[in-house]
Amino acid sequence: MDSDSIDELRRVYRNYVRCAEIIATVEVWFTKSEEMASTVQHFERFPKLEHHEKGTLLTPDFTVLFNDGTALIGEVSRVALREESVDKAWKQLEAYAQVSKVQDQTGTLVEVSAVDVVVIVPHNGSMRMCQAVAERKASSKADNLWISVFEWSHDSDDNTYTIKCPPTDGNVAPRGHGREPSLEGWLTQTDNSDGLRGRPEHFSLVQIERRFTNDPIPPLYLATILWSQVFGDISDGEADIKIVPADIARRVNRKFGKVRSPDVKSALAVLEQARLARQQGSEWIVAYRELGRGSDSFDDVLLQRLRKPPSGPVTLAERKKKSLDRKETLKNRALQEKFDLPDEIV
Amino acid sequence: MLPEMAQQAKSDKVRVPQLTVATVITEAANPVEQLAMRGIGIREHRVTSWGGLLRAEMNRRPYVIGLWRGSDNVFHFFGSPPVTSPRWKRVEQSWISRVAPTMSRVLLNQDDFSAIGDLLAEHGSIEVNRMTARVVADGSSYSRGWPEHELGRRPSHRDALSEIAPGRMTIGSISMHVGDRMYVHLRRQAGATLYSGSLALFCSTVLARLTALAKDRLSVLSGVSRSAKRPILEAVQMSFELDSSAVKAKLLDGLGKSHGVRATMLYNDSYLHFILTDHLNGSNFDLILTEDYRLRLVPGFKATPSSMARVLDAIGESLGMLSLSREDIPEFLDESELFAS
C-alpha cells in the first residue's frame, strides 16, 4: 500500500477517535451524573431517525429522549467546516430540528413534543458556524428551529476536552424546558463559564462499553478491534478462522456496539492488504496468530505490513503445506543419485 | 501434608534436606495430571489427596518434585533441588509455561516481604545476610551482602528493605536468619527456600503466608467479569511510580518477556489505551492509563484469572508495581467532575 493511502487510513482513524471521545463525553453527562440521568429516558448512541417530509434515514451522532417528552439531537464535527461544507451541514441540522420522533430504550421511534439540536464543532470554527446558523435560520422557511452551536477544545497534556456554548451571533444553549438539571442550566450557571469537561478517566469506560459511533467505522480501527478482541473469542491459539462478514457483524453488535457488514468487509480488506487474510468467495480466511515479538504492538505490526506486505503464503494451512512441500523437495533431492551424462551419446 | 511431614521426619529422626518452594495459582482443581502430560522429563506421576508427586529425570538422574495444595487453586511446588539448579529451573521456567495459561506465578511486592518478615520476627530476631533488587528505570541489579561479625547484629528485614526505594526499585530476594530457628530465602516470584531449621515453623509461617497472598491475588482477579448488558462496574488497578511518559515502552518491554501475550494500542494521540490479548486462550483486557501512577485493567468478555495474573505479573515486574487491588467503579459521578472550573 502506498504511503498516501496509509496516511489517509490513519487520518480517518484519528478524526473518528476525536468524535468518538466527544460523543462519549456527552454520554457521560447524560448517563453518569445521577441528577441529570434522572431526567433522561434514553440516550441513543446509534440513532436512526426519519426525515419529517421525505422519510429518508437520518443518522445523527446521538439523541437524548427526556422524561418530559422532549428530545436533544446532536452532531459532532472533528474538522472546522469549509465554506462548501457549511451548506451541507446546515441541511442536516435543519432536518434534525424538524424531526418529530426519536428512539426510546426499545429502539422504537416515539413522538416528541419539542426538539433541540446541538452541533459540536472545533473551537477554531465555532464563530463561522454560529454565523452560518444564524443567517440560515433567519432565511429558512421552517420556523421554531432550535439549533445550538457548541465548541470543543482538547488539552493534549491531560487529554481532556472542554466544551462551551459561545454567545456569538445570538447563539444559545439548548432549551431546558423547565427540567432540573438541564444543559441550559449547567451552562448558564455563573460559575460554569469555563464550560463542561470530558475527562479520559470517565469517557474511557464508555469507549470500552461502546467502541463505535454512528459513522462508518475506519477500517484500520475495526481491523485492530477484530484482531485483538473478537477473533480471540472465536479461536484460542493459532488457527485459520473462516469468517462470514454478516456473522461477525452480529457478534460484534451483541457485545461491542453497532457495526455493519460493509464495515467488517472494509476491515477484512485491510487485513488482506497486510496479508493476514484472504477472501474466498463470500467468506474470508483469517490467519489468526501472534505476530512479531512480545514487545511489538499489533497496530505497529499492521502498519509495517501495509507498508511492506510480506511475500509468501497467507493462511496457516498454506504455510504448513509450503513447509511440508519444501521438506519433501529437500528429501527427494537428497535421495537422487548424481546424474552423469556420458560425454558422447552413441 | 507438609506440616505432617515435618512431624513425621522429627519422630523418624530423618534430617529434612533444604526445601525449595514455588507458589502458583491454577485454574484446575488439581494440575498434577496436566503437568505430567505436558512437562518435559516427567516419567511418573501420582495424584494424592493433598496434590501429587512427579518423578522426573534430568541427564538420566531421577528426582521427585511434589505439588501441595495450600488452598483452592493455590499450589506450592516443593522439592530439594536448589532454586538455582537446572532441575528446579525446569520446574519454574519450563513446566509452568507449558501449562500456561491455566497456571501462573504470583509476584510479591515490598509490603508482602515486610509482612512475612514481621511474622517471622515473632519467632526469633531477624538478621538479613543477603538482599537483591532491581532498578526499574534501567533494569540494573542491586545486591547487598552482610557478613557475620562479632561487632554487631546484621540488619533486620525492615532495615534492609528501607534501602529499597519502592516504585523505583523492586525487591528480588532476601536471605535471613530467624533467631537460631530457621535460615530462609524469600523470593519476589512467590517462592522460598528453607536452607536449615524447623520445617514445621517454615510451614506455619512462610508457606501459610504465601498461600494467603496467592489467595488474595486470586480473589482480586476472580469474579471481575464483563457483561454486555451492564456498564463497567469493576476493574483491577495497579499502582506504580514510573513517569507516564515511560509507561508505554516499559509495558511493551514487560510483555516481550511473557509468552503468548500481545498488546494493541488504540488511539495514537489520546490517553494511553491498550488491548492485551492472551493468544494462548483468547483472553483479552483493556489497559488504560488516565491518571499518573495508576493503570486500570478492565477484563474483556473472555478473561481468565490466571491469564490476568500472567499479564499483570509481566507488566508489574517491568513497571515496578507497588500494589494491585480491585476497584469498584461508581455508577454515578459527582456533578463537579463534569464542570471545567
Chai-1 contact restraints between the chains, C-beta under 6 A:
chainA,res_idxA,chainB,res_idxB,connection_type,confidence,min_distance_angstrom,max_distance_angstrom,comment,restraint_id
A,V17,B,Y267,contact,1.0,0.0,6.0,A-B,restraint_1
A,W29,B,L338,contact,1.0,0.0,6.0,A-B,restraint_2
A,K32,B,F332,contact,1.0,0.0,6.0,A-B,restraint_3
A,K32,B,L333,contact,1.0,0.0,6.0,A-B,restraint_4
A,S33,B,L333,contact,1.0,0.0,6.0,A-B,restraint_5
A,S33,B,E335,contact,1.0,0.0,6.0,A-B,restraint_6
A,S33,B,L338,contact,1.0,0.0,6.0,A-B,restraint_7
A,E34,B,F332,contact,1.0,0.0,6.0,A-B,restraint_8
A,N159,B,S270,contact,1.0,0.0,6.0,A-B,restraint_9
A,N159,B,Y271,contact,1.0,0.0,6.0,A-B,restraint_10
A,T162,B,A340,contact,1.0,0.0,6.0,A-B,restraint_11
A,D191,B,S341,contact,1.0,0.0,6.0,A-B,restraint_12
A,N192,B,F339,contact,1.0,0.0,6.0,A-B,restraint_13
A,D194,B,A340,contact,1.0,0.0,6.0,A-B,restraint_14
A,D194,B,S341,contact,1.0,0.0,6.0,A-B,restraint_15
A,G195,B,A340,contact,1.0,0.0,6.0,A-B,restraint_16
A,L196,B,L338,contact,1.0,0.0,6.0,A-B,restraint_17
A,R197,B,L338,contact,1.0,0.0,6.0,A-B,restraint_18
A,R197,B,A340,contact,1.0,0.0,6.0,A-B,restraint_19
A,P200,B,Y271,contact,1.0,0.0,6.0,A-B,restraint_20
A,P200,B,T290,contact,1.0,0.0,6.0,A-B,restraint_21
A,E201,B,T290,contact,1.0,0.0,6.0,A-B,restraint_22
A,S204,B,I288,contact,1.0,0.0,6.0,A-B,restraint_23
A,S204,B,T290,contact,1.0,0.0,6.0,A-B,restraint_24
A,L205,B,I232,contact,1.0,0.0,6.0,A-B,restraint_25
A,I208,B,D286,contact,1.0,0.0,6.0,A-B,restraint_26
A,I208,B,V298,contact,1.0,0.0,6.0,A-B,restraint_27
A,T224,B,T264,contact,1.0,0.0,6.0,A-B,restraint_28
A,S228,B,T264,contact,1.0,0.0,6.0,A-B,restraint_29
A,S228,B,I275,contact,1.0,0.0,6.0,A-B,restraint_30
A,S228,B,T277,contact,1.0,0.0,6.0,A-B,restraint_31
A,Q229,B,I275,contact,1.0,0.0,6.0,A-B,restraint_32
A,Q229,B,N284,contact,1.0,0.0,6.0,A-B,restraint_33
A,Q229,B,G300,contact,1.0,0.0,6.0,A-B,restraint_34
A,G232,B,T277,contact,1.0,0.0,6.0,A-B,restraint_35
A,G232,B,G282,contact,1.0,0.0,6.0,A-B,restraint_36
A,G232,B,N284,contact,1.0,0.0,6.0,A-B,restraint_37
A,D233,B,K302,contact,1.0,0.0,6.0,A-B,restraint_38
A,D236,B,N281,contact,1.0,0.0,6.0,A-B,restraint_39
A,D236,B,G282,contact,1.0,0.0,6.0,A-B,restraint_40
A,K255,B,A228,contact,1.0,0.0,6.0,A-B,restraint_41
A,K255,B,F301,contact,1.0,0.0,6.0,A-B,restraint_42
A,E290,B,R262,contact,1.0,0.0,6.0,A-B,restraint_43
A,E290,B,H279,contact,1.0,0.0,6.0,A-B,restraint_44
A,R293,B,G256,contact,1.0,0.0,6.0,A-B,restraint_45
A,G294,B,L255,contact,1.0,0.0,6.0,A-B,restraint_46
A,G294,B,G256,contact,1.0,0.0,6.0,A-B,restraint_47
A,S295,B,L252,contact,1.0,0.0,6.0,A-B,restraint_48
A,S295,B,D253,contact,1.0,0.0,6.0,A-B,restraint_49
A,S295,B,G256,contact,1.0,0.0,6.0,A-B,restraint_50
A,S297,B,A263,contact,1.0,0.0,6.0,A-B,restraint_51
A,S297,B,T264,contact,1.0,0.0,6.0,A-B,restraint_52
A,S297,B,M265,contact,1.0,0.0,6.0,A-B,restraint_53
A,F298,B,R262,contact,1.0,0.0,6.0,A-B,restraint_54
A,F298,B,T264,contact,1.0,0.0,6.0,A-B,restraint_55
A,D299,B,T264,contact,1.0,0.0,6.0,A-B,restraint_56
A,D299,B,M265,contact,1.0,0.0,6.0,A-B,restraint_57
